[in-house]
Amino acid sequence: TVVARFLTKHSVDLWAQSEDLADHDNRVVVEGDRIGIRYHKTNAGAHEQLLRRIRTALRRAGFPLIFVERMGIATNSHQCGTCRAGADPRTSVLDPGCRMHDVENLWVVDSSFMPSSAAMNPGLTIAANAVRVTTQSVLPHLEQRDGRRSDGRANGPS
């Protein structure tokens, strides 16, 4: 326990993350009655370079022991790029306003519309996009459908 206490007092936990670039073949798939993920790393060389630099910096800072635990695809939390957006329904499922090409009243506002997240938590971007889609697309669609404005008043002259 003396060694464990020494190591605990002289250690640091560090998370190193880099961008996994978009790839046309990476995708969520339905295989029979199961949902799967087709994935291959696209930025492994740059990530390994980042880890080498971090190890060098930690050793220079006086940490002689460095342990690395790699996190694979199973630890992801924001699936970016799983719903391709674009103007052409033949190559995308969402239009530029995040509305499904084939379903009139369905908009997708999670991180799946984003090609990537730039190795950052995309939470604020997701929230900002949800506000954008709601105000520019969803509310006008509902107002047109229901004949009422979002403030509850009927459309037409005031």
TORKOL-4160 file (C-alpha; in steps of 0.2 Angstrom, whole numbers, padded with zeros to 4 digits, m for minus):
158
<pt num="1" X="0000" Y="0000" Z="0000"/>
<pt num="2" X="0015" Y="0012" Z="0002"/>
<pt num="3" X="0019" Y="0010" Z="m0016"/>
<pt num="4" X="0000" Y="0013" Z="m0021"/>
<pt num="5" X="m0001" Y="0028" Z="m0010"/>
<pt num="6" X="0015" Y="0035" Z="m0018"/>
<pt num="7" X="0009" Y="0032" Z="m0035"/>
<pt num="8" X="m0008" Y="0040" Z="m0031"/>
<pt num="9" X="0001" Y="0056" Z="m0024"/>
<pt num="10" X="0012" Y="0057" Z="m0039"/>
<pt num="11" X="0000" Y="0054" Z="m0054"/>
<pt num="12" X="m0011" Y="0063" Z="m0065"/>
<pt num="13" X="m0026" Y="0057" Z="m0076"/>
<pt num="14" X="m0026" Y="0064" Z="m0093"/>
<pt num="15" X="m0038" Y="0062" Z="m0108"/>
<pt num="16" X="m0031" Y="0064" Z="m0125"/>
<pt num="17" X="m0043" Y="0066" Z="m0139"/>
<pt num="18" X="m0041" Y="0070" Z="m0158"/>
<pt num="19" X="m0053" Y="0071" Z="m0172"/>
<pt num="20" X="m0059" Y="0056" Z="m0182"/>
<pt num="21" X="m0061" Y="0062" Z="m0199"/>
<pt num="22" X="m0077" Y="0059" Z="m0209"/>
<pt num="23" X="m0077" Y="0043" Z="m0220"/>
<pt num="24" X="m0090" Y="0039" Z="m0233"/>
<pt num="25" X="m0090" Y="0021" Z="m0228"/>
<pt num="26" X="m0091" Y="0023" Z="m0209"/>
<pt num="27" X="m0110" Y="0021" Z="m0204"/>
<pt num="28" X="m0123" Y="0014" Z="m0193"/>
<pt num="29" X="m0131" Y="m0001" Z="m0202"/>
<pt num="30" X="m0145" Y="m0013" Z="m0199"/>
<pt num="31" X="m0140" Y="m0031" Z="m0201"/>
<pt num="32" X="m0155" Y="m0042" Z="m0200"/>
<pt num="33" X="m0163" Y="m0038" Z="m0183"/>
<pt num="34" X="m0147" Y="m0030" Z="m0176"/>
<pt num="35" X="m0140" Y="m0012" Z="m0177"/>
<pt num="36" X="m0121" Y="m0012" Z="m0181"/>
<pt num="37" X="m0107" Y="0001" Z="m0184"/>
<pt num="38" X="m0095" Y="0000" Z="m0199"/>
<pt num="39" X="m0080" Y="0010" Z="m0194"/>
<pt num="40" X="m0062" Y="0012" Z="m0197"/>
<pt num="41" X="m0050" Y="0025" Z="m0190"/>
<pt num="42" X="m0046" Y="0039" Z="m0201"/>
<pt num="43" X="m0034" Y="0049" Z="m0191"/>
<pt num="44" X="m0023" Y="0036" Z="m0182"/>
<pt num="45" X="m0006" Y="0043" Z="m0187"/>
<pt num="46" X="m0010" Y="0061" Z="m0181"/>
<pt num="47" X="m0017" Y="0054" Z="m0165"/>
<pt num="48" X="m0001" Y="0043" Z="m0162"/>
<pt num="49" X="0009" Y="0059" Z="m0165"/>
<pt num="50" X="m0001" Y="0068" Z="m0152"/>
<pt num="51" X="0001" Y="0054" Z="m0139"/>
<pt num="52" X="0020" Y="0054" Z="m0142"/>
<pt num="53" X="0021" Y="0073" Z="m0139"/>
<pt num="54" X="0010" Y="0071" Z="m0123"/>
<pt num="55" X="0022" Y="0057" Z="m0117"/>
<pt num="56" X="0037" Y="0068" Z="m0120"/>
<pt num="57" X="0029" Y="0082" Z="m0111"/>
<pt num="58" X="0024" Y="0071" Z="m0096"/>
<pt num="59" X="0042" Y="0064" Z="m0095"/>
<pt num="60" X="0049" Y="0081" Z="m0095"/>
<pt num="61" X="0037" Y="0086" Z="m0081"/>
<pt num="62" X="0044" Y="0072" Z="m0070"/>
<pt num="63" X="0032" Y="0058" Z="m0073"/>
<pt num="64" X="0042" Y="0042" Z="m0077"/>
<pt num="65" X="0028" Y="0030" Z="m0078"/>
<pt num="66" X="0015" Y="0033" Z="m0092"/>
<pt num="67" X="0000" Y="0021" Z="m0094"/>
<pt num="68" X="m0011" Y="0022" Z="m0109"/>
<pt num="69" X="m0029" Y="0015" Z="m0110"/>
<pt num="70" X="m0036" Y="0016" Z="m0128"/>
<pt num="71" X="m0055" Y="0019" Z="m0130"/>
<pt num="72" X="m0063" Y="0012" Z="m0145"/>
<pt num="73" X="m0079" Y="0015" Z="m0155"/>
<pt num="74" X="m0089" Y="0008" Z="m0140"/>
<pt num="75" X="m0085" Y="0023" Z="m0129"/>
<pt num="76" X="m0091" Y="0036" Z="m0141"/>
<pt num="77" X="m0105" Y="0048" Z="m0135"/>
<pt num="78" X="m0109" Y="0059" Z="m0150"/>
<pt num="79" X="m0111" Y="0050" Z="m0166"/>
<pt num="80" X="m0108" Y="0063" Z="m0179"/>
<pt num="81" X="m0111" Y="0060" Z="m0198"/>
<pt num="82" X="m0123" Y="0046" Z="m0196"/>
<pt num="83" X="m0137" Y="0057" Z="m0205"/>
<pt num="84" X="m0129" Y="0065" Z="m0221"/>
<pt num="85" X="m0136" Y="0082" Z="m0225"/>
<pt num="86" X="m0137" Y="0089" Z="m0242"/>
<pt num="87" X="m0148" Y="0096" Z="m0256"/>
<pt num="88" X="m0149" Y="0080" Z="m0266"/>
<pt num="89" X="m0160" Y="0066" Z="m0259"/>
<pt num="90" X="m0150" Y="0053" Z="m0268"/>
<pt num="91" X="m0134" Y="0056" Z="m0258"/>
<pt num="92" X="m0141" Y="0063" Z="m0241"/>
<pt num="93" X="m0156" Y="0059" Z="m0229"/>
<pt num="94" X="m0157" Y="0077" Z="m0223"/>
<pt num="95" X="m0159" Y="0093" Z="m0232"/>
<pt num="96" X="m0148" Y="0108" Z="m0227"/>
<pt num="97" X="m0162" Y="0113" Z="m0214"/>
<pt num="98" X="m0160" Y="0096" Z="m0205"/>
<pt num="99" X="m0177" Y="0090" Z="m0212"/>
<pt num="100" X="m0179" Y="0072" Z="m0219"/>
<pt num="101" X="m0180" Y="0072" Z="m0237"/>
<pt num="102" X="m0193" Y="0058" Z="m0237"/>
<pt num="103" X="m0203" Y="0063" Z="m0221"/>
<pt num="104" X="m0212" Y="0080" Z="m0221"/>
<pt num="105" X="m0213" Y="0082" Z="m0202"/>
<pt num="106" X="m0197" Y="0075" Z="m0196"/>
<pt num="107" X="m0181" Y="0085" Z="m0192"/>
<pt num="108" X="m0165" Y="0078" Z="m0185"/>
<pt num="109" X="m0156" Y="0090" Z="m0173"/>
<pt num="110" X="m0144" Y="0079" Z="m0163"/>
<pt num="111" X="m0126" Y="0077" Z="m0168"/>
<pt num="112" X="m0129" Y="0065" Z="m0182"/>
<pt num="113" X="m0131" Y="0079" Z="m0195"/>
<pt num="114" X="m0114" Y="0086" Z="m0191"/>
<pt num="115" X="m0100" Y="0078" Z="m0202"/>
<pt num="116" X="m0088" Y="0079" Z="m0187"/>
<pt num="117" X="m0086" Y="0087" Z="m0170"/>
<pt num="118" X="m0068" Y="0094" Z="m0172"/>
<pt num="119" X="m0063" Y="0083" Z="m0157"/>
<pt num="120" X="m0073" Y="0094" Z="m0145"/>
<pt num="121" X="m0090" Y="0091" Z="m0136"/>
<pt num="122" X="m0103" Y="0096" Z="m0149"/>
<pt num="123" X="m0116" Y="0100" Z="m0135"/>
<pt num="124" X="m0117" Y="0118" Z="m0138"/>
<pt num="125" X="m0117" Y="0116" Z="m0157"/>
<pt num="126" X="m0131" Y="0104" Z="m0155"/>
<pt num="127" X="m0142" Y="0116" Z="m0145"/>
<pt num="128" X="m0138" Y="0130" Z="m0156"/>
<pt num="129" X="m0143" Y="0120" Z="m0171"/>
<pt num="130" X="m0159" Y="0114" Z="m0163"/>
<pt num="131" X="m0164" Y="0132" Z="m0160"/>
<pt num="132" X="m0160" Y="0137" Z="m0178"/>
<pt num="133" X="m0170" Y="0122" Z="m0185"/>
<pt num="134" X="m0185" Y="0126" Z="m0174"/>
<pt num="135" X="m0186" Y="0144" Z="m0177"/>
<pt num="136" X="m0182" Y="0143" Z="m0196"/>
<pt num="137" X="m0190" Y="0127" Z="m0201"/>
<pt num="138" X="m0202" Y="0119" Z="m0188"/>
<pt num="139" X="m0212" Y="0134" Z="m0182"/>
<pt num="140" X="m0215" Y="0141" Z="m0199"/>
<pt num="141" X="m0220" Y="0123" Z="m0205"/>
<pt num="142" X="m0232" Y="0122" Z="m0190"/>
<pt num="143" X="m0239" Y="0139" Z="m0193"/>
<pt num="144" X="m0242" Y="0135" Z="m0211"/>
<pt num="145" X="m0250" Y="0119" Z="m0207"/>
<pt num="146" X="m0261" Y="0125" Z="m0193"/>
<pt num="147" X="m0265" Y="0142" Z="m0199"/>
<pt num="148" X="m0259" Y="0150" Z="m0182"/>
<pt num="149" X="m0243" Y="0159" Z="m0178"/>
<pt num="150" X="m0232" Y="0153" Z="m0164"/>
<pt num="151" X="m0239" Y="0166" Z="m0152"/>
<pt num="152" X="m0256" Y="0158" Z="m0154"/>
<pt num="153" X="m0264" Y="0171" Z="m0165"/>
<pt num="154" X="m0272" Y="0167" Z="m0182"/>
<pt num="155" X="m0261" Y="0170" Z="m0197"/>
<pt num="156" X="m0267" Y="0185" Z="m0208"/>
<pt num="157" X="m0269" Y="0204" Z="m0205"/>
<pt num="158" X="m0267" Y="0210" Z="m0186"/>
